Amino acid sequence: MSRPGTTIKGWVEGYQTRIAGGELGFVPALIGLVVIWIVCQSLNANFLSARNLSNLGVDIVGTGLIAAGIVFVLLVGEIDLSVGSVSGLGAALFAVLNVQQGVPEWLAFLSAALCGAAIGLVHGFFIAKVGVPAFVVTLAGLLAWNGLMLFVLGRSGTVNIDDEGMVAMLTSTYFEEVAAAYALAAVGTGLYFLGAWLDRRRRVAVGLPLRPLNEVLVRTGLLAAVAFAAAYVLNMFQGLPLALLILVVVLALMDFVVRRTGYGRRVLALGGGIEAARRVGVRVSTVRISVFVVSSTMASLGGLMLASRITSASQTSGSGTLLINAIAAAVIGGTSLYGGHGTPWSALLGMLVIQSVASGMALLGIQGSVQFMVTGGVLLAAVVVDSLSRRSQQVHGRA
């Protein structure tokens, strides 16, 4: 007799059971994205054009990196309200060091990233060791790091970075060779299949339930279809954007850390409950500090990508809706606000939803105020779904 989940029928029944039990994952965001694309394309035929989709792919990178860092904080049931200010500080520090102080780009870039890590260490210390709520610590950080950014920029207020420098090239470089985009699609699909295959072998070795091979092949085929379709569209414009490649690689590495390493398992365990995690040997304080280091480091790197997009750092860097969009992207993409459930890929899916709304409204000439209201509505819907999902899981004894 086959073990549960080893046939396609068993997997479908198991998936239906998980949905009924409230484990929705990325499904609502994916459905929402499809609906948004259909509506926007029906109202403006340029929405799904190669140019617009390529620009959309680059526009999501900076905030997407910030959102990926926030995913780690949300996985342990915490929040980080300082990421917008940290991103602005990272961009300002890089610009001042490189442009005004003559520090080499690579060293200024590294300094900005290390600054972000140090900020996360400070936040984590007060949260994990002193016991101050994360909301208070990071809210104070939002104000303090924004003030430090203004101090670093000085009277100039705006510092333009070199248009032909390393950082500026991050969002302006495209691999125009047709093979580049297709190679990325092939490598990504191949690595996914290899990971799924190795996972099956490990499960067989220890007698655990496993996905049927047919399911693995179907999932791989769907991923290949999406990846090669994206490659085809990108090649119709300017090719594969370097910025999008960076985002995909970073998210893949972060997802590997969450799902395949001991550290990732400790993060998820902590999100499931502090006491339970402590009883199984998780060093709670260390893990809590580490997720804030990840969040602030990614915020600083995201700020550098945003500065690359506009080739400058200014007093408005990290302000506006950046913080809300980054948190919203993680939540809309399927990461739970209650901890324990989510993946770095949530940042990509959530940013696609948010940026698709912004792009569609820009093409339709709708004013920004409406965009804010729509984005707010989407975020509220995601939080409501998350809350109902958690309630359903509690009813079924899964949370």
C-alpha positions in Angstrom: 0.0 0.0 0.0 1.3 3.4 -0.9 2.1 5.8 2.0 -0.1 8.9 2.2 0.7 11.5 -0.3 2.6 9.1 -2.6 0.0 9.3 -5.4 -1.4 12.2 -7.3 -4.9 11.5 -5.9 -3.5 11.4 -2.4 -1.6 14.6 -2.9 -4.7 16.4 -4.2 -6.8 15.2 -1.3 -4.1 16.2 1.1 -3.9 19.7 -0.5 -7.6 20.1 -0.3 -7.4 19.2 3.4 -4.7 21.8 4.0 -6.8 24.4 2.2 -9.8 23.5 4.3 -7.7 23.7 7.4 -6.6 27.2 6.6 -3.1 26.6 5.1 -3.6 28.9 2.1 0.0 29.9 1.5 0.6 31.9 -1.7 -2.7 30.9 -3.3 -4.7 34.1 -2.6 -1.8 36.3 -3.7 -1.4 34.3 -6.9 -5.1 34.5 -7.7 -5.1 38.2 -6.9 -2.1 38.8 -9.3 -3.9 37.0 -12.1 -7.0 39.1 -11.6 -5.0 42.3 -11.5 -3.2 41.4 -14.7 -6.4 40.5 -16.5 -8.2 43.7 -15.4 -5.3 46.0 -16.2 -4.7 44.4 -19.6 -8.3 44.7 -20.5 -8.2 48.4 -19.7 -4.9 49.1 -21.3 -3.3 46.8 -23.9 0.2 48.1 -23.0 0.1 46.6 -19.5 1.4 43.2 -20.6 3.8 44.6 -23.1 7.5 43.5 -22.9 8.6 47.0 -22.0 6.2 47.4 -19.2 6.8 43.9 -17.7 10.5 44.4 -18.0 10.3 47.8 -16.2 8.0 46.2 -13.6 10.6 43.5 -13.0 13.3 46.1 -12.3 11.1 48.3 -10.2 10.3 45.5 -7.7 13.9 44.8 -6.9 14.8 47.4 -4.3 11.6 47.0 -2.2 11.6 43.3 -2.8 15.0 42.9 -1.1 13.7 44.9 1.9 10.6 42.7 2.0 12.7 39.5 1.9 14.5 40.7 5.0 11.2 41.5 6.7 10.0 37.9 6.0 12.7 36.6 8.5 11.4 39.0 11.2 7.8 38.0 10.5 8.7 34.3 10.7 9.5 34.7 14.4 6.3 36.7 15.0 8.1 40.1 15.3 7.9 43.4 13.2 10.5 45.8 11.9 9.3 49.4 11.4 12.8 50.8 10.8 13.6 49.3 7.4 12.6 52.4 5.4 14.9 54.6 7.4 17.7 52.0 7.3 17.5 51.8 3.5 17.7 55.5 3.2 20.7 55.6 5.6 22.5 52.9 3.6 22.0 54.8 0.3 23.1 58.1 1.9 26.2 56.5 3.5 27.3 54.9 0.2 26.8 58.2 -1.7 28.6 60.4 0.7 31.6 58.0 1.2 32.0 57.3 -2.6 31.1 60.7 -4.1 32.2 63.2 -1.4 34.9 61.3 0.4 36.4 59.4 -2.6 36.1 56.0 -1.0 36.1 53.2 -3.6 32.7 52.0 -4.6 33.2 48.4 -3.4 34.3 49.7 0.1 31.5 52.2 0.3 29.0 49.5 -0.7 30.4 47.1 2.0 30.3 49.9 4.6 26.6 50.5 3.9 25.9 46.8 4.2 27.8 46.5 7.5 26.1 49.6 8.8 22.8 47.8 8.2 24.0 44.7 10.0 25.2 46.8 13.0 21.8 48.5 13.2 20.1 45.1 13.2 22.4 44.0 16.0 21.5 47.0 18.1 17.8 46.4 17.5 18.1 42.7 18.3 20.0 43.4 21.5 17.3 45.6 23.0 14.5 43.3 21.8 16.0 39.9 22.8 18.3 40.8 25.8 16.6 43.9 27.3 13.1 42.8 26.6 11.8 46.0 24.8 9.0 45.2 22.4 10.1 45.1 18.7 7.4 47.6 17.8 8.9 50.2 20.2 12.6 49.6 19.3 12.1 49.7 15.6 9.7 52.7 15.8 12.5 54.5 17.6 14.9 53.3 14.9 12.6 54.7 12.2 13.1 58.2 13.7 16.7 57.9 14.8 18.1 56.4 11.6 16.2 58.9 9.5 17.7 61.6 11.5 21.2 60.1 11.1 20.6 59.9 7.3 19.8 63.7 7.2 22.9 64.3 9.3 25.1 62.2 6.9 23.7 64.0 3.8 24.4 67.4 5.4 23.3 70.7 3.8 23.5 69.4 0.2 20.4 67.2 0.8 21.0 65.3 -2.4 24.1 63.4 -3.6 24.1 62.1 -7.2 26.1 58.9 -7.7 28.1 58.1 -10.8 25.9 57.1 -13.7 28.5 54.7 -14.9 29.6 53.4 -11.5 29.1 49.9 -10.2 26.0 50.7 -8.1 24.3 52.6 -10.9 24.9 49.8 -13.3 23.0 47.3 -11.1 19.6 48.5 -12.4 20.7 49.7 -15.8 22.5 46.6 -17.0 20.7 44.1 -19.3 22.0 40.8 -20.7 20.8 41.3 -24.2 22.0 37.9 -25.4 18.9 35.8 -25.9 20.6 32.8 -24.3 21.1 34.5 -21.0 17.4 34.7 -20.0 16.7 31.1 -21.3 19.8 29.9 -19.4 18.5 31.3 -16.2 15.1 29.7 -16.8 16.8 26.3 -17.5 19.1 26.5 -14.5 16.3 27.5 -12.1 14.1 24.7 -13.3 16.9 22.2 -13.1 17.8 23.2 -9.6 14.2 23.0 -8.5 13.9 19.5 -9.9 17.2 18.4 -8.4 16.2 19.7 -5.0 12.8 17.9 -5.2 14.5 14.7 -6.3 17.0 14.8 -3.5 14.2 15.5 -1.0 12.4 12.4 -2.2 15.5 10.3 -1.8 16.0 11.5 1.8 12.4 10.9 2.6 12.5 7.4 1.2 15.6 6.7 3.2 13.9 7.5 6.5 10.5 6.2 5.6 8.7 9.5 5.6 5.7 10.4 3.3 6.9 11.8 0.0 5.6 13.6 -3.1 4.7 11.3 -6.0 7.2 11.6 -8.9 4.3 12.6 -11.1 3.6 15.6 -8.9 7.3 16.6 -9.0 7.3 16.4 -12.8 4.1 18.5 -13.0 5.5 21.2 -10.6 8.7 21.3 -12.6 6.8 21.6 -15.8 4.7 24.5 -14.5 7.8 26.2 -13.2 9.5 25.7 -16.6 6.5 27.1 -18.4 6.5 30.3 -16.3 10.3 30.7 -16.4 10.6 30.3 -20.1 7.6 32.5 -20.8 9.2 35.2 -18.7 12.5 34.8 -20.5 10.7 35.1 -23.9 9.0 38.3 -22.8 12.2 39.8 -21.4 14.1 39.0 -24.6 11.4 40.9 -26.6 12.6 44.2 -24.9 16.2 44.5 -23.7 16.9 41.1 -22.3 17.5 39.8 -18.8 17.8 42.7 -16.3 20.8 42.3 -13.9 18.7 43.7 -11.0 16.0 41.0 -11.5 18.7 38.3 -11.7 20.2 39.5 -8.4 16.7 39.5 -6.7 16.0 35.9 -7.9 19.4 34.6 -6.8 19.1 36.3 -3.4 15.6 34.9 -2.8 16.6 31.4 -3.9 19.5 31.5 -1.4 17.3 32.8 1.4 14.7 30.2 0.7 17.3 27.5 0.8 18.4 28.9 4.2 14.9 28.8 5.6 13.9 25.4 4.3 17.1 23.4 4.1 19.3 24.5 7.0 19.3 24.1 10.7 19.2 27.9 11.2 16.1 28.1 9.1 14.4 25.3 11.1 15.2 27.2 14.3 13.7 30.4 12.9 10.5 28.5 12.0 10.5 26.7 15.3 10.7 30.0 17.2 7.8 31.4 15.1 5.7 28.4 16.3 6.2 29.4 20.0 9.0 30.6 22.2 8.6 28.1 24.9 8.3 25.2 22.6 11.4 26.3 20.7 13.4 26.7 23.9 12.5 23.2 25.0 13.9 21.7 21.9 17.2 23.5 22.3 16.8 26.7 20.3 18.9 29.6 21.5 16.0 32.0 21.4 17.9 35.2 22.0 20.5 34.5 19.4 17.9 33.6 16.7 15.8 36.7 17.5 18.9 39.0 17.2 19.9 37.3 14.0 16.6 37.9 12.2 16.9 41.6 12.9 20.4 41.6 11.5 19.1 40.0 8.4 16.3 42.5 8.1 18.4 45.6 8.5 21.2 44.3 6.2 18.6 43.5 3.5 17.1 47.0 4.1 20.5 48.6 3.5 21.0 46.6 0.3 17.5 47.4 -0.9 18.2 51.1 -0.3 21.3 50.8 -2.5 19.2 49.3 -5.3 16.7 52.0 -5.0 19.5 54.6 -5.2 20.8 52.8 -8.2 17.4 53.2 -9.9 17.4 57.0 -9.6 21.2 57.4 -9.4 21.0 59.5 -6.2 20.5 59.6 -2.5 18.4 62.4 -1.0 16.5 63.4 2.1 13.5 61.6 0.8 15.3 58.2 0.5 13.5 55.5 2.5 10.4 57.7 3.1 6.9 57.7 1.6 5.2 54.3 1.2 8.4 52.3 1.2 8.0 50.8 4.7 4.3 50.0 4.1 5.0 48.5 0.7 7.8 46.3 2.0 5.7 44.9 4.9 2.7 44.6 2.7 4.6 42.6 0.1 5.7 40.0 2.6 2.2 39.7 4.1 0.3 39.8 0.7 2.7 37.1 -0.6 1.7 34.7 2.1 3.9 35.3 5.1 1.9 35.1 8.3 2.0 38.1 10.8 1.7 35.5 13.6 5.0 33.8 12.8 6.0 30.3 11.7 4.6 30.4 8.1 6.1 32.0 5.1 8.9 32.0 2.6 11.3 34.6 1.1 9.5 34.1 -2.2 6.5 35.8 -0.6 8.4 39.1 -1.1 8.6 38.5 -4.9 4.9 37.6 -5.2 3.7 40.4 -3.0 5.8 43.0 -4.8 4.5 41.8 -8.1 1.0 42.4 -6.8 1.8 45.9 -5.4 3.8 47.0 -8.4 1.3 45.7 -10.8 -1.4 47.9 -9.2 0.9 50.9 -9.4 1.9 50.2 -13.0 -1.6 49.6 -14.1 -2.9 52.8 -12.5 0.0 54.8 -14.0 -0.9 53.5 -17.4 -4.6 54.4 -16.9 -3.7 57.8 -15.6 -5.3 57.3 -12.2 -4.1 59.6 -9.4 -1.8 58.3 -6.7 -4.4 58.7 -4.0 -6.5 55.9 -5.5 -3.4 53.7 -5.7 -2.8 54.1 -2.0 -6.4 53.2 -1.3 -6.3 50.1 -3.5 -3.0 49.0 -2.0 -4.4 49.5 1.5 -7.4 47.4 0.6 -5.2 44.6 -0.8 -3.1 44.7 2.4 -6.2 44.6 4.6 -7.6 41.7 2.6 -4.3 39.8 3.0 -4.3 40.3 6.8 -8.0 39.2 7.0 -7.1 36.1 5.1 -4.1 35.5 7.3 -6.3 35.9 10.5 -9.0 33.6 9.2 -6.4 31.1 8.1 -4.9 31.1 11.6 -8.3 30.7 13.2 -9.1 27.8 10.9 -5.8 26.1 11.8 -6.5 26.5 15.5 -9.9 24.9 15.0 -8.2 22.0 13.2 -5.5 21.8 15.9 -2.7 22.9 13.5 -1.6 26.2 15.2 
